[in-house]
Amino acid sequence: MMKIAILTGAGVSAESGLGTFRDKDGLWTKYDLNDVATPEGFARNPALVHDFYNARRANCVDATPNAAHDALAQLAESAHEVALITQNVDDLHSRAGCLDVIHMHGQLRRALCAQCDARWDAPLVMHPDDPCPFCAQATIRPDIVWFGEVPYHMDKIAQAVEDAALFVAIGTSAEVYPAAGLVELARGKTLEINLEPSARANAFDEHRFGPATEVVPAWVAALL
Ligand code: APR
């Protein structure tokens, strides 16, 4: 049995058809993140932001977990002690069978009231003038951590990474902090699994490059 901390990024959901952010044709090549992934953008044009996340929520419903999600779920439910930390806001890790996913950037399937801080399961489509089910104000937003906001569960995440004998980053460009800095907290071995070297590749002891649906199941099989 080994303590393993895993950090996933958009690359683990790429082969499920969900776009990544910084690849060719990535989401940030189509939308200005300042308009759809910042509190300022939401204040300027809440309808645009809700449209953006309504589209991503619909894509997520249509997507299915891929072999990488399935392999990670198998590992998480094995005798190893796995902390599955994800930057992704899709629910594919849960739908693959992971029972305890740490969503540091929030979730498409959750909603938040900017006025009373209530959280609830998001409807498929959200509109700016929908009333909060708790305080009735028209201040609902996706429960997503935007740029400039504080990611969730950072204490729990830091502890898991420090305690792990192995820290593995999968499918992330390592361009966004604090996620990209987690490798510095690792005290055990570190492994990067990605299509190509990330911005922090040099910080990792080992690397396995290739599509997540090929590399992740092979890596997990060797651990089980
Ligand atoms: N298999 C493995 N890796 C892949 C695949 C694949 N099939 N396809 C793409 N990748 C890799 C890319 O090489 C890239 O390094 O996945 C990474 C995706 O990087 P980004 O698009 O930057 O996504 P991510 O690292 O998750 O972004 C971090 O930025 O915009 C914010 O909050 C958003 O959580 C997101 C954060």
Residues whose N, C-alpha, C, O or C-beta is under 5 A from the ligand:
A	BS01	APR	G9 A10 G11 A14 E15 T20 F21 R22 D23 Q87 N88 H105 G171 T172 S173 A174 V176 N194 L195 E196 G210 P211 A212
